[in-house]
Amino acid sequence: MKDRLAALIGVLRSQLADHGYTTLSVQMPVLAADAKADAYLPLFPDAAERLHAAVAFLKAKGHRNIAIASHSLGARMSNLFLAGTPDHGVGAWISIGITTGEFIEPDKLRMPVLDIYGERDFPQVLKLAEARAEVLKTLKGSAQIEVAGADHFFAGHESELVRQVKQFLDLRLK
């Protein structure tokens, strides 16, 4: 599973860079491979600190149009950072297969959000897709995309993921 995640992130980062986007990979807090998702909750403040530092780093380098693309549990961590940090400096968020299947404190998300997931994603991601779509209607410039045939890690569908993310970013940040 770790290899599949690394492949997903690697393709996304390298291909977005090929399209002119500067990318930065932020390592979220990690527990043992058998840790349950709820065991990560105490680490969410650490994740928020890392994201805050990453945004500050990019701003110091002169970047003004900043987006966060996050996958699975990382999307959950990003959601809480974006909802809990009023002046985060992020202009768009790409949530890829958010593991809880829902957005937390969606009324505090004041940016366009791309909710993208696979047709064969985890059951919770699929089950709450309609609820996420309703939230996205309240966020100007937001969209939801289900990638046909893709699983949670977009194995074999990475190019489609990159295409959709690039299209979203091109419309929102350039």
Steps between C-alpha positions, in 0.01 A plus 500: 500500500787737583654436156169578328476829688859591413427425134189718505678795662808458280300508177291795616805701605713429194225548243369821658858630495515409130195725456672795668380458857745520788435209735597433857441169674414532867547185705203462729545332839525123463422220741559126469348337191233324707385819678131581467399836354364625834845452656614791282262755655752615765749562216276735303647813669847384387367465145356852518838637611670328207249638251529847649881482468471377139271789402734749672799348317329534162396859574857585601609366159260742332210265425160659543260253338522202734290186497508188712448160340457230761404135494308274736590564865714793383181653357340469843798673658496772234127550550549573869794733427301696240185519714688583819746759369319816388796664320664189356592660167373211289299582188370154409483148640502169316359228724582157358303213653443659844485202734215611725294561190395842627628852536539620859378854572421567132364847582859601583637390163513828313672389181424288194525128575546214256364179649642220287465131567502167320200303383640205702613712797458401865134445599485803733636730229231378259219493756532870585572634150154654470537678835834644386340610172239695697776679694683583178192680368558759773866556408541710186726339238483155659449171319469129559639235266473123516771338289357197319670172590740656752563359845603697810856534370407570134717205394509505122303826498769740618501693172129570530549618858778736389290626208205582726717664767686708240174612341361603839817689594525669160151641544545606863861613535639620168 
